[in-house]
Amino acid sequence: MGCCSGRCTLIFLCTFQLMVALERQVFDFLGYQWAPILANFFHILVVILGLFGTIQYRPRYIVVYTVWTALWVTWNVFIICFYLEVGGLSKDSDLLTFNISAHHSWWSEHGPGCVRREIPASGNRSADAQSYISIMGCLLEYQYIEVLHSSFQILISLLGFIYACYVISVITEEEDSFDFIGGFEPFPLYHVNEKPSHLLLKPVHQSS
């Protein structure tokens, strides 16, 4: 019963984690955040691998999921530090876009309550004049939305890590006990039905 409840919980966590990762991937694509896009892609693959290993009783796949979960927690801690500008990091840098573009988080312009206004550049106006974008009225700043996203990812990952370790230990114990009672002994290729020795030595009565 414990193994079943642990497996069912881990299956639910992996499924929920996969849905949350897909949601995050969509918004990172909208913001052209290439580093998070790559991280989310590998995260989705490993979560699917862990889900398959949990359903099919493959502890090696669950181990891979467990190791990646620890790395995923580290990555999300870095994202939190990046948006909170801890340790000299700046949320206005192009670090997450690999310096390919000047895009920032999608939530910076589309957060709850945000109003986006374009202000034309001062001076001579031409067809190619660039406009400045002003964001006003946001109920929650975009960096805090990203921090909440990463914090939620860390919470789910920690739960997945705990249950994955539990399921691995239970499956390993079951395999060891099954091997101990001879569950993995090869089946004999043939079976010899030996007669008792006293039947072989029994004399044959001849009819008169």
C-alpha positions as CSV (number, residue, x, y, z in Angstrom):
1,M,0.0,0.0,0.0
2,G,2.9,2.4,0.8
3,C,4.5,1.8,-2.5
4,C,1.2,2.3,-4.3
5,S,0.4,5.6,-2.5
6,G,4.0,6.8,-3.1
7,R,3.9,6.0,-6.8
8,C,0.5,7.5,-7.2
9,T,1.6,10.7,-5.5
10,L,4.8,10.9,-7.6
11,I,2.8,10.3,-10.8
12,F,0.5,13.2,-9.8
13,L,3.4,15.4,-9.0
14,C,5.2,14.7,-12.3
15,T,2.0,15.3,-14.2
16,F,1.4,18.6,-12.4
17,Q,5.0,19.5,-12.8
18,L,4.8,18.9,-16.5
19,M,1.8,21.1,-16.9
20,V,3.4,24.0,-14.9
21,A,6.6,23.6,-17.0
22,L,4.6,23.9,-20.3
23,E,2.9,27.0,-19.0
24,R,6.2,28.6,-18.1
25,Q,7.6,27.6,-21.5
26,V,4.9,29.4,-23.3
27,F,5.5,32.7,-21.5
28,D,9.3,32.4,-21.8
29,F,8.8,31.9,-25.6
30,L,6.7,35.1,-25.7
31,G,9.4,37.0,-23.9
32,Y,12.3,35.5,-26.0
33,Q,14.0,34.3,-22.9
34,W,16.4,31.8,-24.6
35,A,18.2,30.5,-21.5
36,P,15.0,29.6,-19.6
37,I,13.5,28.2,-22.9
38,L,16.4,25.7,-23.1
39,A,16.2,24.9,-19.3
40,N,12.5,24.3,-19.6
41,F,12.9,22.0,-22.6
42,F,15.3,19.7,-20.7
43,H,13.1,19.9,-17.7
44,I,10.1,18.7,-19.6
45,L,12.1,15.8,-21.1
46,V,13.4,14.6,-17.7
47,V,9.9,15.0,-16.1
48,I,8.5,12.8,-18.9
49,L,11.3,10.3,-18.3
50,G,10.6,10.3,-14.5
51,L,6.9,9.8,-15.1
52,F,7.6,6.9,-17.4
53,G,10.0,5.3,-14.9
54,T,7.4,5.6,-12.1
55,I,4.7,4.0,-14.1
56,Q,6.9,1.2,-15.5
57,Y,8.8,0.5,-12.3
58,R,12.2,1.7,-13.7
59,P,14.2,3.0,-10.8
60,R,17.1,4.2,-13.0
61,Y,14.8,6.6,-14.8
62,I,13.6,7.9,-11.5
63,V,17.2,8.4,-10.3
64,V,17.8,10.6,-13.4
65,Y,14.7,12.6,-12.5
66,T,15.9,12.9,-8.9
67,V,19.3,14.3,-9.9
68,W,17.8,16.7,-12.4
69,T,15.3,17.9,-9.8
70,A,18.2,19.0,-7.6
71,L,19.7,20.9,-10.6
72,W,16.3,22.4,-11.4
73,V,16.0,23.7,-7.8
74,T,19.5,25.3,-8.2
75,W,18.4,26.9,-11.5
76,N,15.3,28.4,-10.1
77,V,17.3,29.8,-7.1
78,F,19.5,31.5,-9.7
79,I,16.4,33.0,-11.4
80,I,15.2,34.3,-8.1
81,C,18.5,35.9,-7.4
82,F,18.6,37.3,-11.0
83,Y,15.3,39.1,-10.7
84,L,15.9,40.3,-7.2
85,E,19.3,41.5,-8.3
86,V,21.3,39.6,-5.7
87,G,25.0,39.4,-5.9
88,G,25.5,42.0,-8.5
89,L,23.0,40.6,-10.9
90,S,20.7,42.9,-12.8
91,K,17.2,42.1,-14.1
92,D,17.7,44.6,-16.9
93,S,20.6,42.8,-18.4
94,D,20.4,40.5,-21.5
95,L,21.8,37.5,-19.7
96,L,18.8,35.3,-20.1
97,T,18.5,36.2,-23.8
98,F,22.2,35.3,-24.5
99,N,22.7,39.0,-25.5
100,I,20.9,38.2,-28.8
101,S,18.1,40.6,-28.2
102,A,17.0,43.3,-25.7
103,H,13.8,41.5,-24.8
104,H,12.8,41.1,-21.1
105,S,10.2,39.0,-19.3
106,W,6.8,38.9,-21.0
107,W,5.2,40.0,-17.7
108,S,7.1,43.3,-17.8
109,E,4.5,44.6,-20.3
110,H,1.6,42.3,-19.8
111,G,1.4,41.9,-16.0
112,P,-1.9,42.3,-14.1
113,G,-3.2,45.9,-14.4
114,C,-0.3,47.0,-16.7
115,V,-1.1,49.7,-19.3
116,R,1.3,49.9,-22.2
117,R,1.8,53.3,-23.9
118,E,4.1,54.3,-26.7
119,I,5.8,57.7,-26.4
120,P,7.2,59.0,-29.6
121,A,10.8,60.1,-29.5
122,S,11.4,63.8,-29.2
123,G,12.9,65.9,-32.0
124,N,12.3,65.5,-35.7
125,R,9.7,62.8,-36.2
126,S,10.1,60.6,-39.2
127,A,8.7,57.3,-40.4
128,D,11.7,55.5,-38.8
129,A,11.6,57.3,-35.5
130,Q,11.6,54.9,-32.6
131,S,9.1,55.1,-29.8
132,Y,9.7,54.6,-26.1
133,I,7.3,52.2,-24.3
134,S,6.0,53.3,-20.9
135,I,4.4,50.7,-18.6
136,M,2.0,52.1,-15.9
137,G,-0.5,50.9,-13.4
138,C,0.9,47.4,-12.8
139,L,-0.6,45.8,-9.7
140,L,2.5,43.6,-9.3
141,E,5.9,44.2,-10.8
142,Y,7.1,41.6,-13.3
143,Q,10.2,40.5,-11.3
144,Y,8.0,39.4,-8.4
145,I,5.8,37.4,-10.8
146,E,8.9,35.6,-12.0
147,V,10.1,35.1,-8.4
148,L,6.7,33.5,-7.6
149,H,6.9,31.3,-10.6
150,S,10.4,30.1,-9.6
151,S,9.4,29.7,-5.9
152,F,6.4,27.5,-7.0
153,Q,8.8,25.4,-9.2
154,I,11.1,24.9,-6.2
155,L,8.2,23.8,-4.0
156,I,7.0,21.2,-6.5
157,S,10.5,20.0,-7.2
158,L,11.3,19.4,-3.5
159,L,8.1,17.4,-3.1
160,G,9.0,15.4,-6.3
161,F,12.5,14.8,-5.0
162,I,11.3,13.5,-1.6
163,Y,8.7,11.1,-3.2
164,A,11.1,10.0,-5.9
165,C,13.7,9.0,-3.2
166,Y,10.9,7.1,-1.4
167,V,9.7,5.3,-4.4
168,I,13.3,4.3,-5.4
169,S,13.9,2.9,-2.0
170,V,10.7,0.9,-2.0
171,I,11.2,-0.5,-5.5
172,T,14.8,-1.4,-4.7
173,E,13.7,-3.3,-1.5
174,E,11.0,-5.2,-3.4
175,E,13.5,-6.2,-6.1
176,D,16.0,-7.4,-3.5
177,S,13.4,-9.4,-1.6
178,F,12.1,-10.9,-4.8
179,D,15.7,-11.9,-5.8
180,F,16.3,-13.3,-2.3
181,I,13.3,-15.8,-2.5
182,G,14.5,-17.0,-5.9
183,G,12.3,-14.9,-8.1
184,F,15.1,-14.4,-10.6
185,E,16.4,-18.0,-10.8
186,P,16.3,-19.4,-14.3
187,F,13.5,-21.8,-15.0
188,P,14.8,-25.3,-15.7
189,L,14.9,-26.3,-19.3
190,Y,13.7,-29.8,-18.7
191,H,12.3,-31.8,-15.8
192,V,13.3,-35.3,-15.1
193,N,10.6,-37.4,-13.4
194,E,12.7,-39.9,-11.5
195,K,11.0,-43.0,-10.2
196,P,11.8,-44.2,-6.7
197,S,14.6,-46.7,-6.5
198,H,12.4,-49.4,-4.9
199,L,10.2,-49.4,-8.0
200,L,13.2,-49.9,-10.2
201,L,14.3,-52.9,-8.1
202,K,10.9,-54.5,-7.9
203,P,11.0,-58.0,-9.6
204,V,8.8,-58.8,-12.5
205,H,6.4,-61.7,-11.8
206,Q,6.1,-64.2,-14.7
207,S,2.9,-65.8,-15.4
208,S,2.8,-69.5,-15.4
